[in-house]
Amino acid sequence: MLGQRHCGWSEAPPRRPGRIILAGTVELNGQRVSVEIPVGLTQSGSRLRASFSFAISLDGLKIHRPALLFVRVEDRLMIEGDLLLE
């Protein structure tokens, strides 16, 4: 589960493509890690699109990584999202 993060605009949303960094918390398996999430912003008319992608460590969250033929899956978990605000 992703931790809750409340954000407020200190100024109007960008009129041109931009990038901001949001600080947040990822909670999984009862463990929490702080993350910085780069968010790409684009506006088209009254719509604002926010796209993001970031990686977290499964070992850092104390999640046992399964193995296939004695080879463990990668430690990195990618989380991606695309939000459209109208």
C-alpha positions, 0 to 999 in steps of 0.5 A: 500500500502506498502511504498517503501524501497530501500535496497543495499547489503553491502556485498555479499548475504549469502551463508547459511540461514540467517536472516536480519531485514529491516526497512520500512513504511506501508501506508494504509488508508492514515496512515503510521507506521514504521515497522521492518520486519524480512526477512529469506534468503536462497540461492540455486545455483544462486537463493535467496529466501527471506521470511517475515511475520509481523503484524500491528495494524488496530487501529494504522492505524485508520481502522474501524474494522467490527463486526459480532454479536457485536464481532469486528475482530482482531486488528492484520493484518498479512502480509506475502511474499515470494520472489524468486530472480533469 
